[in-house]
Amino acid sequence: MSDKPLIMKHQLLTILAVFIAVCSFGQTAFKKNDVYLEAGGAGLFSSINYERQLTNKPGLGARIGIGFYTEKAFYLTIPVGINYLFKLKNEKSFIDAGLGASWTRIDGKLFSKASSSSNGDHFVNFVPSIGYRRHTSKDVMWRIGLTPVANKNTLMPWLGASIGKRF
């Protein structure tokens, strides 16, 4: 009977050790998700975006967002894309290279009557990107990059800057 408290003590210590190990490793795990505001970039003027890294370390990621801009009319944009993070010497600094597209609706409505959709009131911009990204110790992400915009009418140099939260 005297061995029972000793066995229970060892079991509790083992459980406590496993719990501490899991918690300590969980605090340093790579955060796969970003929510950020972007000026310029694939959203064209401004957008809010969600991005997810598709691996357990920096590498391939995918994004989707919603944005707007005005130029004689209100334009709704839905940027989507993929990117790849190339790690630099500092483990929180990256070259961010990607390819995106931004579906744009001229009147700002996602859905309209069939007669008006044949008037060319929506189009797609293609937005490749290359830039610098930084993850901070406070789980903030920021980046800046070159994001030229191409569509059937033009090729325009463009810049993008983003700031957001990692989780």
N, C-alpha and C positions, 0 to 999 in steps of 0.2 A: 504493500500500500504506500510505502514511503517513496517509491519510484514514480508514482503518478504525478505529483507536483513537479518533479524534475523534468519529466517528459513534456508536460504542458508548458513549462517554462521554455524549453528548447523549441517547441512548436510555435509559441508566441514570438520568440526571438527570430525564428526563421521567417515567419510571416511579416514581422516588422522590417527585417532586412530586405526582403523582396519588395515590400511597399516603398521603402526609401529609395531603392535602386530604380524602380519604375518611375517614381516621381521625379527623381533627379535627371534621368534620361529623357523624360517627357518634356522637361523645361528647355532642353537644347535641341529638340527635334526640329527638322526643317519644316517650316510653315509653307503649305502648298497654295494657299489662297490669298488673293489681293483684291481689295476694293479700292478704287482710286478715281480721282477727278483728273481729267486730261484737258489741257488747253492746246488747240491745234491737233495734230496727229490724225488718226483715222476717223475721229468724230468730226473733223473738219474745223469746227470752231470750239465747241466745248462738249464734253460728254462725261458720263459716269459709267464705269466699267467694272466688270468682274473678270478676274483672271485666275486660272487654275494651272498649276504645274502638274504635268501628267506622270511624273516620276517621283521617287522619294528623295531626290536631290535636284539641285538646279539643272535644268535642261529644257526639254520640250514642254511648251505650255500652250493653252488656248484661251481666248478671250471673247467676250461679248459685251456690248454696251448700248446705251441710248444717248443721243445728243441732239443738238440743234445748232442752227446758225441762221442769220438773216442777211439777205442781200436782195432788196426789192420785194422779197416775199419771205415767209417763214419756212425753213427747211428742217424736216425731221430726219435724223440720221440713225442708222443702226450699224455700228462698226462690229465686225467679227474678224478674227484672225488667229494665226498661230505664230509662235515665236520660239527662239532658242536662246538660252542664257549661257554664254561662254564665260567661265570663271576666270577672273584675273588673279594676280598674286594675293591680294587681300580677299579673304573668303566671302566678304559681303559686297564685293564689287564685281560687276559683270559687263560684258559687251552684250547688248540686247539686239538681236537681229530677227526680223519678222516679215511676214507677208499678210496683208489684210485687205479687206474690201469693206466698203461702207455703202449700204443701200440708202438712198436718199429720196425722200418724198417731198415734192415742192410745196404743196399746200399744208403740210404738217399732219395730214390725216393718214393713218395706216390703212384704212379701208375707205373706198369710195364707190360710187355707182360705176357700173361697167363702161358707160359712155365716156366718163371723164378719164378713166385709166388709159384709154387709147390715145390721149392727147400728149403723151410723153411727159407726164407729170411725175415720173420717178426715173431714176437712173442709178448706175453703180459706179463708184469710184474705186480704183485699185490703189492701195497704199502700202508700198514696201517701206521698211524702216530699218535704221541702224542707229544705235545710240549707246549711251552709258546709263547703267542702272546701279543703284546703291540700296542695300538693305541696312537699316540702322539697328542698334542694340535695343531700341524701344519699339521694334516691329513696325517701323515706318518704312515705306518704300518711296523712292523718288527716282525719276529718270528724265533724261532730255535726249532728243534725237532728231535726226533728219528723216522726214516722212514725206517724200514727194507724192503728189496726187495726180493720178492719170485716169482719164475717162475718154470717151469717144471724141471729145472736142478739144482736149488740152492735156498738156503735161506741165505741171506747175511745181516749183520747189516749195517745200513747206516744212515747218518745224513743229515739234510736239514736246510738251512738258507735262509730267504727271506727278502727283503726290497722293499717297494713300496709306492704308492700314493693311498689315499682313496678319493672317490668322490661320 
